[in-house]
Amino acid sequence: MSVSVALTINPASTVDADILTRLSFASKGYWGYPEEYFETWKDELTITPAYILENDVFIAVCSGEIVGYFSIVELENDISVSGETIKRGYWLEHLFVAPAHIGQGIGTALFHHVRKRCRSLNIASLGILADPHSRGFYEKMSCVYQREIPSTIEKRTTPFFLFTV
């Protein structure tokens, strides 16, 4: 499907933080994860005004409503997560669409904007630790699957993709 109404993609403002947090939890909840997972994900799904100021965050707006967003972050140093080393560089940390708008082309529009944004910032590649349910989406967006990475949820993995701009 494609976006049937006007969609604009703009830089997020610090006043959007609460809306983006609710959208993060709602979008992740779309997949029916157990409630206890959300306690583990609480910090990573919470978007603060400081997060918006420190990272490249863009919102998708349709009919005056924020219906999705993405964030690109730069890791200045390698970090260890769940026993794996996450390499320094640029990462697509979030790309979420409000559940009522999933399947309408908003995720695709956001990803095309990610590509455009990377080109404008001279970012050659992005790492992506994707939700397992979004694997097909990232493959459709020409991201290349690398391997499974242990999740912050015990006995669960998440696909690691590389997107070359």
QUIKASUL-V15157 format. One record per helix or strand of 3 or more residues. SS is the DSSP state (helix for helix, strand for strand). FROM is the first residue (numbers start at 1). LEN is the number of residues. If there is no record, write none. Layout:
SS|FROM|LEN ; SS|FROM|LEN
//
This chain:
strand|7|5 ; helix|14|16 ; helix|35|11 ; helix|49|6 ; strand|56|7 ; strand|65|11 ; strand|79|3 ; strand|84|3 ; strand|89|9 ; helix|99|3 ; helix|106|15 ; strand|125|5 ; helix|132|9 ; strand|144|7 ; strand|157|8
//
